[in-house]
């Protein structure tokens, strides 16, 4: 399935949460902190008011409760507004 974001929207793929600690202990799903970083998969064209400052391939941080979750080919993705992105991770 191919999804192209419109206007000031960005399609991102969520980063996987760690399931083990460095010492090998398994972290149960209920105890895992949901990651708020993702890789940019597709970017909309922007609007007259909102300039797109991320590009495909960037790793970003976003607000915890923002965006619309969806599954593409069995993998978790998120569609965010440009304003929900708080940083580019390098």
N, CA, C and O atoms as a GROMACS GRO file, in nm:
protein
  360
    1UNK      N    1   0.083  -0.116   0.000
    1UNK     CA    2   0.000   0.000   0.000
    1UNK      C    3   0.089   0.124   0.000
    1UNK      O    4   0.187   0.130   0.073
    2UNK      N    5   0.055   0.223  -0.081
    2UNK     CA    6   0.132   0.347  -0.085
    2UNK      C    7   0.044   0.461  -0.033
    2UNK      O    8  -0.068   0.480  -0.079
    3UNK      N    9   0.098   0.538   0.062
    3UNK     CA   10   0.026   0.651   0.119
    3UNK      C   11   0.110   0.775   0.098
    3UNK      O   12   0.229   0.778   0.130
    4UNK      N   13   0.047   0.879   0.043
    4UNK     CA   14   0.114   1.007   0.022
    4UNK      C   15   0.046   1.111   0.110
    4UNK      O   16  -0.073   1.139   0.091
    5UNK      N   17   0.117   1.169   0.207
    5UNK     CA   18   0.056   1.270   0.293
    5UNK      C   19   0.025   1.398   0.214
    5UNK      O   20   0.094   1.431   0.118
    6UNK      N   21  -0.079   1.467   0.256
    6UNK     CA   22  -0.119   1.592   0.192
    6UNK      C   23  -0.084   1.711   0.280
    6UNK      O   24  -0.068   1.697   0.402
    7UNK      N   25  -0.073   1.827   0.219
    7UNK     CA   26  -0.052   1.955   0.287
    7UNK      C   27   0.066   1.948   0.384
    7UNK      O   28   0.178   1.919   0.344
    8UNK      N   29   0.040   1.975   0.513
    8UNK     CA   30   0.148   1.981   0.613
    8UNK      C   31   0.158   1.853   0.695
    8UNK      O   32   0.192   1.858   0.814
    9UNK      N   33   0.129   1.738   0.633
    9UNK     CA   34   0.133   1.610   0.703
    9UNK      C   35   0.262   1.534   0.669
    9UNK      O   36   0.321   1.553   0.562
   10UNK      N   37   0.304   1.447   0.762
   10UNK     CA   38   0.426   1.367   0.747
   10UNK      C   39   0.392   1.224   0.786
   10UNK      O   40   0.332   1.200   0.891
   11UNK      N   41   0.430   1.127   0.702
   11UNK     CA   42   0.414   0.984   0.732
   11UNK      C   43   0.545   0.935   0.792
   11UNK      O   44   0.651   0.951   0.732
   12UNK      N   45   0.537   0.874   0.911
   12UNK     CA   46   0.656   0.824   0.979
   12UNK      C   47   0.636   0.680   1.020
   12UNK      O   48   0.523   0.635   1.038
   13UNK      N   49   0.747   0.608   1.034
   13UNK     CA   50   0.746   0.470   1.084
   13UNK      C   51   0.804   0.472   1.224
   13UNK      O   52   0.917   0.518   1.246
   14UNK      N   53   0.726   0.422   1.320
   14UNK     CA   54   0.769   0.423   1.460
   14UNK      C   55   0.894   0.340   1.480
   14UNK      O   56   0.910   0.234   1.419
   15UNK      N   57   0.984   0.388   1.566
   15UNK     CA   58   1.101   0.310   1.607
   15UNK      C   59   1.055   0.201   1.701
   15UNK      O   60   0.958   0.220   1.776
   16UNK      N   61   1.122   0.088   1.699
   16UNK     CA   62   1.090  -0.024   1.787
   16UNK      C   63   1.135   0.006   1.929
   16UNK      O   64   1.245   0.058   1.950
   17UNK      N   65   1.051  -0.027   2.027
   17UNK     CA   66   1.088  -0.012   2.167
   17UNK      C   67   1.178  -0.129   2.206
   17UNK      O   68   1.160  -0.241   2.159
   18UNK      N   69   1.274  -0.103   2.293
   18UNK     CA   70   1.364  -0.208   2.341
   18UNK      C   71   1.286  -0.307   2.426
   18UNK      O   72   1.206  -0.267   2.511
   19UNK      N   73   1.307  -0.435   2.403
   19UNK     CA   74   1.238  -0.538   2.481
   19UNK      C   75   1.329  -0.604   2.583
   19UNK      O   76   1.283  -0.683   2.665
   20UNK      N   77   1.458  -0.572   2.578
   20UNK     CA   78   1.555  -0.627   2.674
   20UNK      C   79   1.644  -0.516   2.726
   20UNK      O   80   1.672  -0.419   2.655
   21UNK      N   81   1.687  -0.530   2.850
   21UNK     CA   82   1.784  -0.437   2.906
   21UNK      C   83   1.924  -0.479   2.861
   21UNK      O   84   1.940  -0.586   2.801
   22UNK      N   85   2.022  -0.397   2.891
   22UNK     CA   86   2.161  -0.429   2.854
   22UNK      C   87   2.208  -0.557   2.923
   22UNK      O   88   2.293  -0.629   2.870
   23UNK      N   89   2.154  -0.586   3.041
   23UNK     CA   90   2.194  -0.706   3.114
   23UNK      C   91   2.114  -0.829   3.074
   23UNK      O   92   2.140  -0.938   3.126
   24UNK      N   93   2.017  -0.814   2.982
   24UNK     CA   94   1.943  -0.929   2.932
   24UNK      C   95   1.806  -0.951   2.992
   24UNK      O   96   1.738  -1.047   2.957
   25UNK      N   97   1.763  -0.862   3.084
   25UNK     CA   98   1.629  -0.876   3.141
   25UNK      C   99   1.524  -0.837   3.037
   25UNK      O  100   1.542  -0.739   2.965
   26UNK      N  101   1.416  -0.914   3.030
   26UNK     CA  102   1.308  -0.886   2.936
   26UNK      C  103   1.212  -0.786   2.998
   26UNK      O  104   1.168  -0.803   3.112
   27UNK      N  105   1.180  -0.681   2.923
   27UNK     CA  106   1.087  -0.578   2.969
   27UNK      C  107   0.948  -0.611   2.916
   27UNK      O  108   0.928  -0.616   2.794
   28UNK      N  109   0.849  -0.633   3.005
   28UNK     CA  110   0.714  -0.663   2.956
   28UNK      C  111   0.652  -0.542   2.887
   28UNK      O  112   0.688  -0.429   2.917
   29UNK      N  113   0.557  -0.567   2.794
   29UNK     CA  114   0.494  -0.459   2.718
   29UNK      C  115   0.434  -0.353   2.810
   29UNK      O  116   0.444  -0.234   2.779
   30UNK      N  117   0.372  -0.392   2.920
   30UNK     CA  118   0.307  -0.298   3.010
   30UNK      C  119   0.407  -0.202   3.075
   30UNK      O  120   0.369  -0.091   3.112
   31UNK      N  121   0.532  -0.242   3.089
   31UNK     CA  122   0.632  -0.159   3.155
   31UNK      C  123   0.716  -0.076   3.058
   31UNK      O  124   0.795   0.008   3.101
   32UNK      N  125   0.699  -0.098   2.929
   32UNK     CA  126   0.781  -0.025   2.831
   32UNK      C  127   0.729   0.116   2.813
   32UNK      O  128   0.609   0.139   2.803
   33UNK      N  129   0.820   0.210   2.809
   33UNK     CA  130   0.786   0.348   2.777
   33UNK      C  131   0.773   0.356   2.626
   33UNK      O  132   0.864   0.318   2.553
   34UNK      N  133   0.661   0.405   2.579
   34UNK     CA  134   0.638   0.414   2.435
   34UNK      C  135   0.736   0.516   2.376
   34UNK      O  136   0.742   0.630   2.421
   35UNK      N  137   0.810   0.473   2.277
   35UNK     CA  138   0.906   0.562   2.214
   35UNK      C  139   0.837   0.674   2.138
   35UNK      O  140   0.727   0.654   2.085
   36UNK      N  141   0.899   0.788   2.132
   36UNK     CA  142   0.842   0.901   2.059
   36UNK      C  143   0.937   0.945   1.949
   36UNK      O  144   0.944   1.063   1.916
   37UNK      N  145   1.009   0.849   1.892
   37UNK     CA  146   1.094   0.878   1.778
   37UNK      C  147   1.051   0.792   1.661
   37UNK      O  148   0.993   0.685   1.679
   38UNK      N  149   1.079   0.841   1.541
   38UNK     CA  150   1.035   0.770   1.422
   38UNK      C  151   1.121   0.814   1.304
   38UNK      O  152   1.193   0.914   1.310
   39UNK      N  153   1.111   0.737   1.195
   39UNK     CA  154   1.180   0.769   1.070
   39UNK      C  155   1.078   0.822   0.970
   39UNK      O  156   0.971   0.764   0.954
   40UNK      N  157   1.111   0.932   0.903
   40UNK     CA  158   1.021   0.993   0.806
   40UNK      C  159   1.019   0.908   0.679
   40UNK      O  160   1.123   0.880   0.620
   41UNK      N  161   0.898   0.867   0.637
   41UNK     CA  162   0.879   0.784   0.518
   41UNK      C  163   0.832   0.868   0.399
   41UNK      O  164   0.877   0.844   0.287
   42UNK      N  165   0.743   0.964   0.423
   42UNK     CA  166   0.692   1.050   0.317
   42UNK      C  167   0.654   1.185   0.375
   42UNK      O  168   0.617   1.194   0.492
   43UNK      N  169   0.662   1.290   0.293
   43UNK     CA  170   0.635   1.426   0.338
   43UNK      C  171   0.539   1.493   0.242
   43UNK      O  172   0.553   1.480   0.120
   44UNK      N  173   0.439   1.566   0.296
   44UNK     CA  174   0.348   1.644   0.214
   44UNK      C  175   0.419   1.766   0.156
   44UNK      O  176   0.536   1.791   0.186
   45UNK      N  177   0.348   1.842   0.073
   45UNK     CA  178   0.407   1.958   0.006
   45UNK      C  179   0.415   2.081   0.094
   45UNK      O  180   0.486   2.176   0.060
   46UNK      N  181   0.345   2.082   0.207
   46UNK     CA  182   0.341   2.200   0.292
   46UNK      C  183   0.228   2.291   0.250
   46UNK      O  184   0.156   2.262   0.154
   47UNK      N  185   0.212   2.402   0.321
   47UNK     CA  186   0.110   2.500   0.288
   47UNK      C  187   0.175   2.637   0.281
   47UNK      O  188   0.295   2.650   0.303
   48UNK      N  189   0.094   2.738   0.250
   48UNK     CA  190   0.148   2.875   0.247
   48UNK      C  191   0.195   2.918   0.386
   48UNK      O  192   0.288   2.999   0.397
   49UNK      N  193   0.133   2.865   0.490
   49UNK     CA  194   0.168   2.902   0.627
   49UNK      C  195   0.270   2.810   0.692
   49UNK      O  196   0.342   2.852   0.783
   50UNK      N  197   0.277   2.684   0.646
   50UNK     CA  198   0.365   2.585   0.710
   50UNK      C  199   0.467   2.533   0.610
   50UNK      O  200   0.433   2.468   0.512
   51UNK      N  201   0.596   2.565   0.637
   51UNK     CA  202   0.706   2.517   0.552
   51UNK      C  203   0.752   2.381   0.607
   51UNK      O  204   0.769   2.365   0.728
   52UNK      N  205   0.771   2.284   0.519
   52UNK     CA  206   0.815   2.152   0.561
   52UNK      C  207   0.966   2.156   0.588
   52UNK      O  208   1.045   2.187   0.500
   53UNK      N  209   1.004   2.124   0.712
   53UNK     CA  210   1.146   2.131   0.748
   53UNK      C  211   1.207   1.993   0.771
   53UNK      O  212   1.320   1.983   0.819
   54UNK      N  213   1.134   1.887   0.737
   54UNK     CA  214   1.189   1.752   0.742
   54UNK      C  215   1.186   1.692   0.603
   54UNK      O  216   1.111   1.737   0.516
   55UNK      N  217   1.269   1.589   0.583
   55UNK     CA  218   1.272   1.522   0.452
   55UNK      C  219   1.270   1.371   0.475
   55UNK      O  220   1.293   1.324   0.587
   56UNK      N  221   1.244   1.297   0.372
   56UNK     CA  222   1.240   1.152   0.379
   56UNK      C  223   1.375   1.101   0.430
   56UNK      O  224   1.480   1.143   0.382
   57UNK      N  225   1.370   1.010   0.527
   57UNK     CA  226   1.492   0.953   0.584
   57UNK      C  227   1.533   1.015   0.716
   57UNK      O  228   1.611   0.955   0.790
   58UNK      N  229   1.482   1.134   0.750
   58UNK     CA  230   1.514   1.197   0.878
   58UNK      C  231   1.457   1.115   0.993
   58UNK      O  232   1.353   1.050   0.978
   59UNK      N  233   1.525   1.116   1.108
   59UNK     CA  234   1.470   1.060   1.232
   59UNK      C  235   1.421   1.178   1.313
   59UNK      O  236   1.492   1.278   1.328
   60UNK      N  237   1.299   1.168   1.365
   60UNK     CA  238   1.238   1.281   1.434
   60UNK      C  239   1.185   1.240   1.571
   60UNK      O  240   1.165   1.122   1.599
   61UNK      N  241   1.164   1.340   1.656
   61UNK     CA  242   1.092   1.322   1.782
   61UNK      C  243   0.960   1.396   1.767
   61UNK      O  244   0.954   1.501   1.704
   62UNK      N  245   0.853   1.338   1.826
   62UNK     CA  246   0.722   1.401   1.813
   62UNK      C  247   0.648   1.398   1.946
   62UNK      O  248   0.683   1.323   2.037
   63UNK      N  249   0.544   1.482   1.957
   63UNK     CA  250   0.463   1.486   2.078
   63UNK      C  251   0.400   1.351   2.104
   63UNK      O  252   0.358   1.283   2.010
   64UNK      N  253   0.392   1.310   2.230
   64UNK     CA  254   0.351   1.176   2.268
   64UNK      C  255   0.211   1.136   2.220
   64UNK      O  256   0.194   1.024   2.173
   65UNK      N  257   0.114   1.223   2.228
   65UNK     CA  258  -0.024   1.187   2.195
   65UNK      C  259  -0.070   1.244   2.062
   65UNK      O  260  -0.190   1.265   2.043
   66UNK      N  261   0.019   1.270   1.972
   66UNK     CA  262  -0.019   1.333   1.845
   66UNK      C  263  -0.028   1.230   1.732
   66UNK      O  264   0.022   1.118   1.743
   67UNK      N  265  -0.092   1.271   1.626
   67UNK     CA  266  -0.096   1.191   1.505
   67UNK      C  267  -0.207   1.088   1.499
   67UNK      O  268  -0.281   1.067   1.596
   68UNK      N  269  -0.215   1.025   1.383
   68UNK     CA  270  -0.312   0.918   1.356
   68UNK      C  271  -0.234   0.791   1.329
   68UNK      O  272  -0.152   0.787   1.237
   69UNK      N  273  -0.261   0.687   1.409
   69UNK     CA  274  -0.190   0.561   1.392
   69UNK      C  275  -0.252   0.478   1.281
   69UNK      O  276  -0.374   0.478   1.264
   70UNK      N  277  -0.168   0.408   1.206
   70UNK     CA  278  -0.216   0.316   1.104
   70UNK      C  279  -0.114   0.206   1.082
   70UNK      O  280   0.003   0.221   1.117
   71UNK      N  281  -0.159   0.096   1.024
   71UNK     CA  282  -0.069  -0.015   0.990
   71UNK      C  283  -0.057  -0.021   0.839
   71UNK      O  284  -0.157  -0.019   0.766
   72UNK      N  285   0.066  -0.029   0.792
   72UNK     CA  286   0.094  -0.044   0.650
   72UNK      C  287   0.177  -0.171   0.636
   72UNK      O  288   0.287  -0.179   0.690
   73UNK      N  289   0.125  -0.267   0.564
   73UNK     CA  290   0.192  -0.396   0.545
   73UNK      C  291   0.232  -0.458   0.679
   73UNK      O  292   0.340  -0.517   0.690
   74UNK      N  293   0.146  -0.446   0.781
   74UNK     CA  294   0.169  -0.507   0.911
   74UNK      C  295   0.262  -0.432   1.003
   74UNK      O  296   0.292  -0.481   1.112
   75UNK      N  297   0.310  -0.313   0.964
   75UNK     CA  298   0.401  -0.235   1.047
   75UNK      C  299   0.333  -0.106   1.092
   75UNK      O  300   0.256  -0.046   1.018
   76UNK      N  301   0.364  -0.064   1.217
   76UNK     CA  302   0.305   0.057   1.274
   76UNK      C  303   0.363   0.183   1.210
   76UNK      O  304   0.484   0.198   1.199
   77UNK      N  305   0.274   0.272   1.169
   77UNK     CA  306   0.310   0.402   1.114
   77UNK      C  307   0.223   0.508   1.180
   77UNK      O  308   0.128   0.476   1.251
   78UNK      N  309   0.257   0.633   1.155
   78UNK     CA  310   0.184   0.745   1.214
   78UNK      C  311   0.182   0.858   1.111
   78UNK      O  312   0.281   0.882   1.043
   79UNK      N  313   0.069   0.925   1.100
   79UNK     CA  314   0.062   1.046   1.018
   79UNK      C  315   0.055   1.164   1.115
   79UNK      O  316  -0.038   1.173   1.195
   80UNK      N  317   0.153   1.253   1.106
   80UNK     CA  318   0.165   1.368   1.195
   80UNK      C  319   0.148   1.498   1.119
   80UNK      O  320   0.171   1.503   0.998
   81UNK      N  321   0.106   1.602   1.189
   81UNK     CA  322   0.114   1.737   1.134
   81UNK      C  323   0.256   1.787   1.158
   81UNK      O  324   0.322   1.746   1.254
   82UNK      N  325   0.303   1.874   1.072
   82UNK     CA  326   0.439   1.928   1.086
   82UNK      C  327   0.457   1.993   1.224
   82UNK      O  328   0.565   1.986   1.282
   83UNK      N  329   0.353   2.056   1.276
   83UNK     CA  330   0.362   2.124   1.406
   83UNK      C  331   0.380   2.027   1.523
   83UNK      O  332   0.422   2.068   1.631
   84UNK      N  333   0.347   1.897   1.503
   84UNK     CA  334   0.363   1.798   1.610
   84UNK      C  335   0.506   1.748   1.622
   84UNK      O  336   0.542   1.684   1.721
   85UNK      N  337   0.589   1.775   1.521
   85UNK     CA  338   0.728   1.731   1.523
   85UNK      C  339   0.809   1.831   1.603
   85UNK      O  340   0.806   1.951   1.575
   86UNK      N  341   0.882   1.782   1.706
   86UNK     CA  342   0.952   1.874   1.795
   86UNK      C  343   1.103   1.878   1.773
   86UNK      O  344   1.168   1.972   1.818
   87UNK      N  345   1.159   1.777   1.702
   87UNK     CA  346   1.304   1.779   1.681
   87UNK      C  347   1.343   1.680   1.571
   87UNK      O  348   1.273   1.583   1.544
   88UNK      N  349   1.457   1.708   1.509
   88UNK     CA  350   1.522   1.614   1.419
   88UNK      C  351   1.637   1.552   1.496
   88UNK      O  352   1.719   1.624   1.552
   89UNK      N  353   1.644   1.418   1.499
   89UNK     CA  354   1.747   1.348   1.575
   89UNK      C  355   1.860   1.311   1.480
   89UNK      O  356   1.837   1.252   1.374
   90UNK      N  357   1.983   1.347   1.518
   90UNK     CA  358   2.099   1.315   1.433
   90UNK      C  359   2.190   1.218   1.504
   90UNK      O  360   2.293   1.178   1.449
   0.00000   0.00000   0.00000
